[in-house]
Amino acid sequence: MMRFLIVDDHAIVRRGLRELLSDEFHGAAFGEASDARQALEQLRKKQWDVALLDINLPEKSGLDLLKELKAEWPKLLVLVPSALRYWKRSALKIVRKSSSTRFESAW
């Protein structure tokens, strides 16, 4: 079972990503965070396979959070969807590939 943490300050984006991923990954588990603090809390409570991270977060930039994530959880796959219409096509391929093979992050 894949475990996704969706980090975005817009509830509608989190909901849309969750629905999109639910359609592709039946039985997947989801968590949500609307800012960096909530994301770090979720990551410390549970183990996640993939974090979908918005760069424009309130209080702390997504890029600053990304540095923390990669330092504390180096094996966590972090995807930064910058354009949703391209995201579905490319990111789902990456997630599927990483679920069966080891994925080396560029970060």
Biopython code that builds the backbone (N, CA, C, O; Angstrom):
import numpy as np
from Bio.PDB.StructureBuilder import StructureBuilder

atoms = [
    (1, "MET", "N", (0.850, -1.182, 0.000)),
    (1, "MET", "CA", (0.000, 0.000, 0.000)),
    (1, "MET", "C", (0.895, 1.244, 0.000)),
    (1, "MET", "O", (1.789, 1.378, 0.836)),
    (2, "MET", "N", (0.646, 2.129, -0.927)),
    (2, "MET", "CA", (1.378, 3.393, -1.001)),
    (2, "MET", "C", (0.796, 4.370, 0.007)),
    (2, "MET", "O", (-0.411, 4.391, 0.248)),
    (3, "ARG", "N", (1.671, 5.178, 0.591)),
    (3, "ARG", "CA", (1.252, 6.201, 1.564)),
    (3, "ARG", "C", (1.704, 7.567, 1.047)),
    (3, "ARG", "O", (2.897, 7.811, 0.866)),
    (4, "PHE", "N", (0.743, 8.442, 0.815)),
    (4, "PHE", "CA", (0.988, 9.766, 0.249)),
    (4, "PHE", "C", (0.690, 10.849, 1.273)),
    (4, "PHE", "O", (-0.355, 10.828, 1.923)),
    (5, "LEU", "N", (1.615, 11.798, 1.415)),
    (5, "LEU", "CA", (1.376, 12.993, 2.212)),
    (5, "LEU", "C", (1.278, 14.165, 1.247)),
    (5, "LEU", "O", (2.220, 14.445, 0.506)),
    (6, "ILE", "N", (0.141, 14.846, 1.256)),
    (6, "ILE", "CA", (-0.104, 15.966, 0.348)),
    (6, "ILE", "C", (0.033, 17.262, 1.137)),
    (6, "ILE", "O", (-0.728, 17.519, 2.070)),
    (7, "VAL", "N", (1.020, 18.077, 0.746)),
    (7, "VAL", "CA", (1.322, 19.325, 1.454)),
    (7, "VAL", "C", (1.009, 20.500, 0.533)),
    (7, "VAL", "O", (1.748, 20.781, -0.411)),
    (8, "ASP", "N", (-0.095, 21.179, 0.824)),
    (8, "ASP", "CA", (-0.513, 22.331, 0.028)),
    (8, "ASP", "C", (-1.428, 23.185, 0.890)),
    (8, "ASP", "O", (-2.231, 22.657, 1.659)),
    (9, "ASP", "N", (-1.313, 24.493, 0.769)),
    (9, "ASP", "CA", (-2.135, 25.366, 1.604)),
    (9, "ASP", "C", (-3.549, 25.554, 1.073)),
    (9, "ASP", "O", (-4.360, 26.218, 1.718)),
    (10, "HIS", "N", (-3.858, 24.998, -0.062)),
    (10, "HIS", "CA", (-5.203, 25.098, -0.640)),
    (10, "HIS", "C", (-5.928, 23.761, -0.506)),
    (10, "HIS", "O", (-5.503, 22.758, -1.080)),
    (11, "ALA", "N", (-7.010, 23.752, 0.245)),
    (11, "ALA", "CA", (-7.770, 22.520, 0.486)),
    (11, "ALA", "C", (-8.267, 21.897, -0.815)),
    (11, "ALA", "O", (-8.283, 20.673, -0.946)),
    (12, "ILE", "N", (-8.665, 22.712, -1.760)),
    (12, "ILE", "CA", (-9.192, 22.172, -3.020)),
    (12, "ILE", "C", (-8.105, 21.452, -3.814)),
    (12, "ILE", "O", (-8.387, 20.465, -4.492)),
    (13, "VAL", "N", (-6.872, 21.933, -3.735)),
    (13, "VAL", "CA", (-5.757, 21.261, -4.411)),
    (13, "VAL", "C", (-5.468, 19.923, -3.725)),
    (13, "VAL", "O", (-5.281, 18.902, -4.387)),
    (14, "ARG", "N", (-5.435, 19.946, -2.390)),
    (14, "ARG", "CA", (-5.208, 18.690, -1.654)),
    (14, "ARG", "C", (-6.286, 17.663, -2.014)),
    (14, "ARG", "O", (-5.989, 16.492, -2.251)),
    (15, "ARG", "N", (-7.530, 18.118, -2.049)),
    (15, "ARG", "CA", (-8.639, 17.216, -2.381)),
    (15, "ARG", "C", (-8.498, 16.659, -3.799)),
    (15, "ARG", "O", (-8.682, 15.463, -4.024)),
    (16, "GLY", "N", (-8.172, 17.531, -4.745)),
    (16, "GLY", "CA", (-8.013, 17.091, -6.129)),
    (16, "GLY", "C", (-6.880, 16.091, -6.298)),
    (16, "GLY", "O", (-7.026, 15.097, -7.010)),
    (17, "LEU", "N", (-5.756, 16.348, -5.651)),
    (17, "LEU", "CA", (-4.632, 15.414, -5.737)),
    (17, "LEU", "C", (-4.986, 14.073, -5.102)),
    (17, "LEU", "O", (-4.633, 13.012, -5.616)),
    (18, "ARG", "N", (-5.678, 14.141, -3.994)),
    (18, "ARG", "CA", (-6.099, 12.910, -3.309)),
    (18, "ARG", "C", (-7.020, 12.090, -4.215)),
    (18, "ARG", "O", (-6.854, 10.876, -4.330)),
    (19, "GLU", "N", (-7.984, 12.744, -4.853)),
    (19, "GLU", "CA", (-8.905, 12.029, -5.742)),
    (19, "GLU", "C", (-8.168, 11.447, -6.952)),
    (19, "GLU", "O", (-8.417, 10.308, -7.347)),
    (20, "LEU", "N", (-7.279, 12.218, -7.525)),
    (20, "LEU", "CA", (-6.497, 11.750, -8.669)),
    (20, "LEU", "C", (-5.677, 10.520, -8.290)),
    (20, "LEU", "O", (-5.679, 9.519, -9.005)),
    (21, "LEU", "N", (-4.991, 10.601, -7.185)),
    (21, "LEU", "CA", (-4.160, 9.478, -6.752)),
    (21, "LEU", "C", (-5.009, 8.275, -6.338)),
    (21, "LEU", "O", (-4.618, 7.132, -6.577)),
    (22, "SER", "N", (-6.151, 8.519, -5.728)),
    (22, "SER", "CA", (-7.051, 7.423, -5.334)),
    (22, "SER", "C", (-7.515, 6.631, -6.544)),
    (22, "SER", "O", (-7.660, 5.410, -6.477)),
    (23, "ASP", "N", (-7.746, 7.324, -7.643)),
    (23, "ASP", "CA", (-8.174, 6.650, -8.872)),
    (23, "ASP", "C", (-7.079, 5.742, -9.420)),
    (23, "ASP", "O", (-7.371, 4.694, -9.996)),
    (24, "GLU", "N", (-5.840, 6.133, -9.245)),
    (24, "GLU", "CA", (-4.704, 5.386, -9.797)),
    (24, "GLU", "C", (-4.132, 4.356, -8.830)),
    (24, "GLU", "O", (-3.623, 3.321, -9.260)),
    (25, "PHE", "N", (-4.210, 4.624, -7.541)),
    (25, "PHE", "CA", (-3.607, 3.767, -6.521)),
    (25, "PHE", "C", (-4.684, 3.337, -5.520)),
    (25, "PHE", "O", (-4.831, 3.932, -4.452)),
    (26, "HIS", "N", (-5.419, 2.309, -5.881)),
    (26, "HIS", "CA", (-6.507, 1.814, -5.036)),
    (26, "HIS", "C", (-5.931, 1.292, -3.721)),
    (26, "HIS", "O", (-4.945, 0.554, -3.708)),
    (27, "GLY", "N", (-6.557, 1.685, -2.632)),
    (27, "GLY", "CA", (-6.107, 1.247, -1.324)),
    (27, "GLY", "C", (-4.997, 2.087, -0.731)),
    (27, "GLY", "O", (-4.509, 1.777, 0.357)),
    (28, "ALA", "N", (-4.581, 3.147, -1.419)),
    (28, "ALA", "CA", (-3.515, 4.014, -0.906)),
    (28, "ALA", "C", (-3.994, 4.756, 0.332)),
    (28, "ALA", "O", (-5.186, 5.010, 0.505)),
    (29, "ALA", "N", (-3.043, 5.097, 1.183)),
    (29, "ALA", "CA", (-3.341, 5.888, 2.381)),
    (29, "ALA", "C", (-2.899, 7.324, 2.130)),
    (29, "ALA", "O", (-1.910, 7.566, 1.438)),
    (30, "PHE", "N", (-3.643, 8.280, 2.701)),
    (30, "PHE", "CA", (-3.366, 9.688, 2.465)),
    (30, "PHE", "C", (-3.317, 10.463, 3.769)),
    (30, "PHE", "O", (-4.043, 10.174, 4.720)),
    (31, "GLY", "N", (-2.445, 11.450, 3.783)),
    (31, "GLY", "CA", (-2.396, 12.421, 4.852)),
    (31, "GLY", "C", (-2.316, 13.791, 4.208)),
    (31, "GLY", "O", (-1.901, 13.923, 3.056)),
    (32, "GLU", "N", (-2.710, 14.800, 4.946)),
    (32, "GLU", "CA", (-2.693, 16.153, 4.406)),
    (32, "GLU", "C", (-2.070, 17.113, 5.403)),
    (32, "GLU", "O", (-2.169, 16.934, 6.617)),
    (33, "ALA", "N", (-1.428, 18.131, 4.862)),
    (33, "ALA", "CA", (-0.868, 19.214, 5.667)),
    (33, "ALA", "C", (-1.024, 20.501, 4.879)),
    (33, "ALA", "O", (-0.830, 20.521, 3.664)),
    (34, "SER", "N", (-1.376, 21.583, 5.577)),
    (34, "SER", "CA", (-1.566, 22.860, 4.890)),
    (34, "SER", "C", (-0.370, 23.792, 5.042)),
    (34, "SER", "O", (-0.349, 24.871, 4.450)),
    (35, "ASP", "N", (0.621, 23.391, 5.823)),
    (35, "ASP", "CA", (1.835, 24.205, 5.971)),
    (35, "ASP", "C", (2.996, 23.314, 6.400)),
    (35, "ASP", "O", (2.821, 22.117, 6.626)),
    (36, "ALA", "N", (4.177, 23.905, 6.509)),
    (36, "ALA", "CA", (5.382, 23.145, 6.828)),
    (36, "ALA", "C", (5.300, 22.506, 8.210)),
    (36, "ALA", "O", (5.717, 21.361, 8.386)),
    (37, "ARG", "N", (4.773, 23.225, 9.182)),
    (37, "ARG", "CA", (4.670, 22.692, 10.546)),
    (37, "ARG", "C", (3.828, 21.427, 10.570)),
    (37, "ARG", "O", (4.216, 20.425, 11.172)),
    (38, "GLN", "N", (2.677, 21.476, 9.914)),
    (38, "GLN", "CA", (1.808, 20.298, 9.867)),
    (38, "GLN", "C", (2.475, 19.144, 9.119)),
    (38, "GLN", "O", (2.336, 17.983, 9.505)),
    (39, "ALA", "N", (3.195, 19.467, 8.055)),
    (39, "ALA", "CA", (3.884, 18.429, 7.283)),
    (39, "ALA", "C", (4.917, 17.713, 8.153)),
    (39, "ALA", "O", (4.990, 16.485, 8.149)),
    (40, "LEU", "N", (5.703, 18.469, 8.887)),
    (40, "LEU", "CA", (6.716, 17.868, 9.754)),
    (40, "LEU", "C", (6.071, 17.019, 10.852)),
    (40, "LEU", "O", (6.579, 15.950, 11.191)),
    (41, "GLU", "N", (4.960, 17.493, 11.404)),
    (41, "GLU", "CA", (4.235, 16.706, 12.412)),
    (41, "GLU", "C", (3.780, 15.371, 11.830)),
    (41, "GLU", "O", (3.952, 14.325, 12.456)),
    (42, "GLN", "N", (3.200, 15.411, 10.633)),
    (42, "GLN", "CA", (2.720, 14.181, 9.981)),
    (42, "GLN", "C", (3.882, 13.219, 9.706)),
    (42, "GLN", "O", (3.759, 12.011, 9.907)),
    (43, "LEU", "N", (5.004, 13.767, 9.246)),
    (43, "LEU", "CA", (6.155, 12.923, 8.914)),
    (43, "LEU", "C", (6.761, 12.281, 10.158)),
    (43, "LEU", "O", (7.318, 11.187, 10.082)),
    (44, "ARG", "N", (6.658, 12.938, 11.270)),
    (44, "ARG", "CA", (7.202, 12.376, 12.514)),
    (44, "ARG", "C", (6.257, 11.348, 13.140)),
    (44, "ARG", "O", (6.693, 10.510, 13.930)),
    (45, "LYS", "N", (4.977, 11.405, 12.798)),
    (45, "LYS", "CA", (3.987, 10.477, 13.342)),
    (45, "LYS", "C", (3.932, 9.161, 12.572)),
    (45, "LYS", "O", (3.780, 8.093, 13.164)),
    (46, "LYS", "N", (4.057, 9.246, 11.248)),
    (46, "LYS", "CA", (3.879, 8.076, 10.389)),
    (46, "LYS", "C", (4.979, 8.022, 9.337)),
    (46, "LYS", "O", (5.669, 9.006, 9.071)),
    (47, "GLN", "N", (5.115, 6.847, 8.753)),
    (47, "GLN", "CA", (6.048, 6.678, 7.653)),
    (47, "GLN", "C", (5.282, 6.879, 6.338)),
    (47, "GLN", "O", (4.223, 6.284, 6.132)),
    (48, "TRP", "N", (5.823, 7.714, 5.460)),
    (48, "TRP", "CA", (5.194, 8.014, 4.180)),
    (48, "TRP", "C", (6.108, 7.572, 3.049)),
    (48, "TRP", "O", (7.331, 7.615, 3.177)),
    (49, "ASP", "N", (5.510, 7.145, 1.937)),
    (49, "ASP", "CA", (6.282, 6.754, 0.756)),
    (49, "ASP", "C", (6.565, 7.944, -0.145)),
    (49, "ASP", "O", (7.646, 8.061, -0.722)),
    (50, "VAL", "N", (5.575, 8.829, -0.257)),
    (50, "VAL", "CA", (5.663, 9.957, -1.188)),
    (50, "VAL", "C", (5.100, 11.202, -0.518)),
    (50, "VAL", "O", (4.058, 11.155, 0.135)),
    (51, "ALA", "N", (5.802, 12.311, -0.687)),
    (51, "ALA", "CA", (5.278, 13.615, -0.268)),
    (51, "ALA", "C", (5.096, 14.458, -1.520)),
    (51, "ALA", "O", (6.020, 14.599, -2.321)),
    (52, "LEU", "N", (3.908, 15.015, -1.685)),
    (52, "LEU", "CA", (3.637, 15.950, -2.776)),
    (52, "LEU", "C", (3.685, 17.330, -2.143)),
    (52, "LEU", "O", (2.880, 17.646, -1.267)),
    (53, "LEU", "N", (4.619, 18.143, -2.581)),
    (53, "LEU", "CA", (4.944, 19.378, -1.884)),
    (53, "LEU", "C", (4.724, 20.606, -2.750)),
    (53, "LEU", "O", (5.290, 20.727, -3.836)),
    (54, "ASP", "N", (3.897, 21.513, -2.254)),
    (54, "ASP", "CA", (3.702, 22.816, -2.896)),
    (54, "ASP", "C", (4.877, 23.707, -2.498)),
    (54, "ASP", "O", (5.275, 23.718, -1.333)),
    (55, "ILE", "N", (5.422, 24.434, -3.424)),
    (55, "ILE", "CA", (6.551, 25.327, -3.143)),
    (55, "ILE", "C", (6.089, 26.589, -2.426)),
    (55, "ILE", "O", (6.833, 27.136, -1.612)),
    (56, "ASN", "N", (4.890, 27.057, -2.707)),
    (56, "ASN", "CA", (4.378, 28.302, -2.120)),
    (56, "ASN", "C", (3.524, 28.010, -0.892)),
    (56, "ASN", "O", (2.297, 27.944, -0.974)),
    (57, "LEU", "N", (4.186, 27.838, 0.240)),
    (57, "LEU", "CA", (3.485, 27.579, 1.497)),
    (57, "LEU", "C", (3.550, 28.814, 2.390)),
    (57, "LEU", "O", (4.479, 29.613, 2.271)),
    (58, "PRO", "N", (2.576, 28.979, 3.283)),
    (58, "PRO", "CA", (2.635, 30.107, 4.215)),
    (58, "PRO", "C", (3.715, 29.870, 5.278)),
    (58, "PRO", "O", (4.015, 28.728, 5.626)),
    (59, "GLU", "N", (4.282, 30.941, 5.774)),
    (59, "GLU", "CA", (5.257, 30.947, 6.860)),
    (59, "GLU", "C", (6.628, 30.402, 6.476)),
    (59, "GLU", "O", (7.631, 31.060, 6.751)),
    (60, "LYS", "N", (6.715, 29.244, 5.860)),
    (60, "LYS", "CA", (8.000, 28.668, 5.452)),
    (60, "LYS", "C", (7.870, 28.201, 4.012)),
    (60, "LYS", "O", (6.914, 27.512, 3.657)),
    (61, "SER", "N", (8.826, 28.575, 3.198)),
    (61, "SER", "CA", (8.773, 28.197, 1.784)),
    (61, "SER", "C", (8.874, 26.681, 1.620)),
    (61, "SER", "O", (9.503, 25.991, 2.421)),
    (62, "GLY", "N", (8.246, 26.191, 0.577)),
    (62, "GLY", "CA", (8.337, 24.776, 0.260)),
    (62, "GLY", "C", (9.754, 24.338, -0.036)),
    (62, "GLY", "O", (10.118, 23.193, 0.232)),
    (63, "LEU", "N", (10.565, 25.241, -0.589)),
    (63, "LEU", "CA", (11.967, 24.902, -0.856)),
    (63, "LEU", "C", (12.748, 24.707, 0.439)),
    (63, "LEU", "O", (13.578, 23.803, 0.533)),
    (64, "ASP", "N", (12.485, 25.552, 1.438)),
    (64, "ASP", "CA", (13.132, 25.373, 2.740)),
    (64, "ASP", "C", (12.673, 24.063, 3.380)),
    (64, "ASP", "O", (13.474, 23.336, 3.967)),
    (65, "LEU", "N", (11.393, 23.772, 3.263)),
    (65, "LEU", "CA", (10.873, 22.523, 3.797)),
    (65, "LEU", "C", (11.491, 21.336, 3.064)),
    (65, "LEU", "O", (11.825, 20.328, 3.687)),
    (66, "LEU", "N", (11.644, 21.446, 1.768)),
    (66, "LEU", "CA", (12.241, 20.372, 0.978)),
    (66, "LEU", "C", (13.637, 20.029, 1.492)),
    (66, "LEU", "O", (13.984, 18.853, 1.599)),
    (67, "LYS", "N", (14.431, 21.034, 1.807)),
    (67, "LYS", "CA", (15.782, 20.791, 2.350)),
    (67, "LYS", "C", (15.706, 20.007, 3.655)),
    (67, "LYS", "O", (16.489, 19.083, 3.872)),
    (68, "GLU", "N", (14.766, 20.373, 4.524)),
    (68, "GLU", "CA", (14.589, 19.661, 5.790)),
    (68, "GLU", "C", (14.162, 18.215, 5.556)),
    (68, "GLU", "O", (14.671, 17.292, 6.192)),
    (69, "LEU", "N", (13.224, 18.036, 4.636)),
    (69, "LEU", "CA", (12.725, 16.694, 4.347)),
    (69, "LEU", "C", (13.844, 15.783, 3.872)),
    (69, "LEU", "O", (13.962, 14.646, 4.328)),
    (70, "LYS", "N", (14.659, 16.277, 2.963)),
    (70, "LYS", "CA", (15.716, 15.447, 2.400)),
    (70, "LYS", "C", (16.822, 15.184, 3.418)),
    (70, "LYS", "O", (17.489, 14.152, 3.348)),
    (71, "ALA", "N", (17.026, 16.104, 4.364)),
    (71, "ALA", "CA", (18.025, 15.887, 5.411)),
    (71, "ALA", "C", (17.542, 14.854, 6.429)),
    (71, "ALA", "O", (18.304, 13.977, 6.836)),
    (72, "GLU", "N", (16.282, 14.957, 6.840)),
    (72, "GLU", "CA", (15.751, 14.079, 7.889)),
    (72, "GLU", "C", (15.205, 12.761, 7.353)),
    (72, "GLU", "O", (15.279, 11.737, 8.032)),
    (73, "TRP", "N", (14.656, 12.779, 6.138)),
    (73, "TRP", "CA", (14.089, 11.574, 5.520)),
    (73, "TRP", "C", (14.672, 11.424, 4.108)),
    (73, "TRP", "O", (13.967, 11.660, 3.128)),
    (74, "PRO", "N", (15.933, 11.042, 3.993)),
    (74, "PRO", "CA", (16.585, 11.013, 2.676)),
    (74, "PRO", "C", (15.960, 10.036, 1.680)),
    (74, "PRO", "O", (16.126, 10.214, 0.474)),
    (75, "LYS", "N", (15.253, 9.019, 2.148)),
    (75, "LYS", "CA", (14.646, 8.046, 1.233)),
    (75, "LYS", "C", (13.234, 8.417, 0.813)),
    (75, "LYS", "O", (12.647, 7.748, -0.037)),
    (76, "LEU", "N", (12.683, 9.468, 1.393)),
    (76, "LEU", "CA", (11.331, 9.908, 1.043)),
    (76, "LEU", "C", (11.311, 10.455, -0.383)),
    (76, "LEU", "O", (12.114, 11.319, -0.736)),
    (77, "LEU", "N", (10.400, 9.954, -1.187)),
    (77, "LEU", "CA", (10.214, 10.476, -2.540)),
    (77, "LEU", "C", (9.383, 11.745, -2.436)),
    (77, "LEU", "O", (8.253, 11.712, -1.949)),
    (78, "VAL", "N", (9.938, 12.862, -2.891)),
    (78, "VAL", "CA", (9.237, 14.143, -2.837)),
    (78, "VAL", "C", (8.973, 14.603, -4.261)),
    (78, "VAL", "O", (9.893, 14.737, -5.067)),
    (79, "LEU", "N", (7.705, 14.841, -4.556)),
    (79, "LEU", "CA", (7.305, 15.360, -5.864)),
    (79, "LEU", "C", (6.798, 16.779, -5.674)),
    (79, "LEU", "O", (6.057, 17.067, -4.735)),
    (80, "VAL", "N", (7.202, 17.652, -6.567)),
    (80, "VAL", "CA", (6.769, 19.043, -6.532)),
    (80, "VAL", "C", (6.004, 19.306, -7.822)),
    (80, "VAL", "O", (6.592, 19.679, -8.836)),
    (81, "PRO", "N", (4.689, 19.109, -7.778)),
    (81, "PRO", "CA", (3.904, 19.332, -9.000)),
    (81, "PRO", "C", (3.807, 20.823, -9.306)),
    (81, "PRO", "O", (3.227, 21.585, -8.532)),
    (82, "SER", "N", (4.371, 21.229, -10.422)),
    (82, "SER", "CA", (4.365, 22.653, -10.765)),
    (82, "SER", "C", (3.243, 22.997, -11.738)),
    (82, "SER", "O", (2.821, 24.150, -11.818)),
    (83, "ALA", "N", (2.767, 22.019, -12.463)),
    (83, "ALA", "CA", (1.666, 22.255, -13.400)),
    (83, "ALA", "C", (0.830, 20.984, -13.429)),
    (83, "ALA", "O", (1.309, 19.943, -13.879)),
    (84, "LEU", "N", (-0.397, 21.050, -12.962)),
    (84, "LEU", "CA", (-1.197, 19.848, -12.801)),
    (84, "LEU", "C", (-1.454, 19.096, -14.101)),
    (84, "LEU", "O", (-1.544, 17.868, -14.089)),
    (85, "ARG", "N", (-1.572, 19.796, -15.206)),
    (85, "ARG", "CA", (-1.866, 19.046, -16.436)),
    (85, "ARG", "C", (-0.686, 18.188, -16.860)),
    (85, "ARG", "O", (-0.884, 17.151, -17.493)),
    (86, "TYR", "N", (0.543, 18.590, -16.529)),
    (86, "TYR", "CA", (1.711, 17.779, -16.822)),
    (86, "TYR", "C", (1.977, 16.784, -15.705)),
    (86, "TYR", "O", (2.563, 15.725, -15.931)),
    (87, "TRP", "N", (1.549, 17.123, -14.517)),
    (87, "TRP", "CA", (1.834, 16.317, -13.342)),
    (87, "TRP", "C", (1.264, 14.914, -13.470)),
    (87, "TRP", "O", (1.971, 13.938, -13.217)),
    (88, "LYS", "N", (0.019, 14.795, -13.852)),
    (88, "LYS", "CA", (-0.620, 13.482, -13.903)),
    (88, "LYS", "C", (0.153, 12.533, -14.806)),
    (88, "LYS", "O", (0.393, 11.380, -14.449)),
    (89, "ARG", "N", (0.535, 13.016, -15.959)),
    (89, "ARG", "CA", (1.212, 12.161, -16.922)),
    (89, "ARG", "C", (2.592, 11.723, -16.435)),
    (89, "ARG", "O", (2.929, 10.545, -16.554)),
    (90, "SER", "N", (3.396, 12.631, -15.893)),
    (90, "SER", "CA", (4.771, 12.291, -15.542)),
    (90, "SER", "C", (4.941, 11.785, -14.117)),
    (90, "SER", "O", (5.678, 10.824, -13.892)),
    (91, "ALA", "N", (4.288, 12.398, -13.167)),
    (91, "ALA", "CA", (4.500, 12.019, -11.770)),
    (91, "ALA", "C", (3.971, 10.629, -11.460)),
    (91, "ALA", "O", (4.592, 9.896, -10.691)),
    (92, "LEU", "N", (2.849, 10.253, -12.034)),
    (92, "LEU", "CA", (2.320, 8.925, -11.759)),
    (92, "LEU", "C", (3.258, 7.845, -12.285)),
    (92, "LEU", "O", (3.372, 6.776, -11.684)),
    (93, "LYS", "N", (3.924, 8.114, -13.394)),
    (93, "LYS", "CA", (4.910, 7.168, -13.911)),
    (93, "LYS", "C", (6.069, 7.028, -12.930)),
    (93, "LYS", "O", (6.553, 5.920, -12.698)),
    (94, "ILE", "N", (6.512, 8.129, -12.357)),
    (94, "ILE", "CA", (7.610, 8.092, -11.392)),
    (94, "ILE", "C", (7.199, 7.309, -10.155)),
    (94, "ILE", "O", (7.963, 6.474, -9.670)),
    (95, "VAL", "N", (6.008, 7.565, -9.641)),
    (95, "VAL", "CA", (5.551, 6.884, -8.441)),
    (95, "VAL", "C", (5.425, 5.389, -8.695)),
    (95, "VAL", "O", (5.838, 4.580, -7.864)),
    (96, "ARG", "N", (4.861, 5.020, -9.828)),
    (96, "ARG", "CA", (4.720, 3.593, -10.138)),
    (96, "ARG", "C", (6.098, 2.942, -10.219)),
    (96, "ARG", "O", (6.303, 1.856, -9.678)),
    (97, "LYS", "N", (7.023, 3.587, -10.879)),
    (97, "LYS", "CA", (8.371, 3.036, -11.015)),
    (97, "LYS", "C", (9.031, 2.917, -9.648)),
    (97, "LYS", "O", (9.670, 1.905, -9.361)),
    (98, "SER", "N", (8.892, 3.914, -8.814)),
    (98, "SER", "CA", (9.555, 3.905, -7.518)),
    (98, "SER", "C", (8.956, 2.880, -6.571)),
    (98, "SER", "O", (9.625, 2.444, -5.634)),
    (99, "SER", "N", (7.711, 2.487, -6.797)),
    (99, "SER", "CA", (7.097, 1.515, -5.899)),
    (99, "SER", "C", (7.655, 0.120, -6.130)),
    (99, "SER", "O", (7.533, -0.745, -5.263)),
    (100, "SER", "N", (8.265, -0.111, -7.283)),
    (100, "SER", "CA", (8.816, -1.456, -7.557)),
    (100, "SER", "C", (10.332, -1.447, -7.640)),
    (100, "SER", "O", (10.950, -2.511, -7.604)),
    (101, "THR", "N", (10.951, -0.275, -7.751)),
    (101, "THR", "CA", (12.408, -0.200, -7.802)),
    (101, "THR", "C", (12.881, 0.930, -6.903)),
    (101, "THR", "O", (12.085, 1.766, -6.474)),
    (102, "ARG", "N", (14.148, 0.954, -6.626)),
    (102, "ARG", "CA", (14.713, 2.005, -5.789)),
    (102, "ARG", "C", (14.808, 3.301, -6.604)),
    (102, "ARG", "O", (15.305, 3.283, -7.730)),
    (103, "PHE", "N", (14.344, 4.403, -6.059)),
    (103, "PHE", "CA", (14.361, 5.693, -6.739)),
    (103, "PHE", "C", (15.417, 6.568, -6.100)),
    (103, "PHE", "O", (15.401, 6.766, -4.885)),
    (104, "GLU", "N", (16.319, 7.088, -6.881)),
    (104, "GLU", "CA", (17.342, 8.010, -6.368)),
    (104, "GLU", "C", (16.905, 9.418, -6.699)),
    (104, "GLU", "O", (16.765, 9.780, -7.867)),
    (105, "SER", "N", (16.695, 10.197, -5.682)),
    (105, "SER", "CA", (16.225, 11.565, -5.845)),
    (105, "SER", "C", (17.332, 12.473, -6.311)),
    (105, "SER", "O", (18.503, 12.243, -6.006)),
    (106, "ALA", "N", (16.970, 13.503, -7.048)),
    (106, "ALA", "CA", (17.934, 14.522, -7.499)),
    (106, "ALA", "C", (18.262, 15.501, -6.386)),
    (106, "ALA", "O", (19.167, 16.323, -6.532)),
    (107, "TRP", "N", (17.529, 15.424, -5.258)),
    (107, "TRP", "CA", (17.791, 16.357, -4.154)),
    (107, "TRP", "C", (18.767, 15.753, -3.233)),
    (107, "TRP", "O", (19.132, 16.368, -2.231)),
]
sb = StructureBuilder()
sb.init_structure("model")
sb.init_model(0)
sb.init_chain("A")
sb.init_seg("    ")
for serial, (resi, resn, name, xyz) in enumerate(atoms, 1):
    if name == "N":
        sb.init_residue(resn, " ", resi, " ")
    sb.init_atom(name, np.array(xyz, "f"), 0.0, 1.0, " ", f" {name:<3s}", serial, name[0])
structure = sb.get_structure()
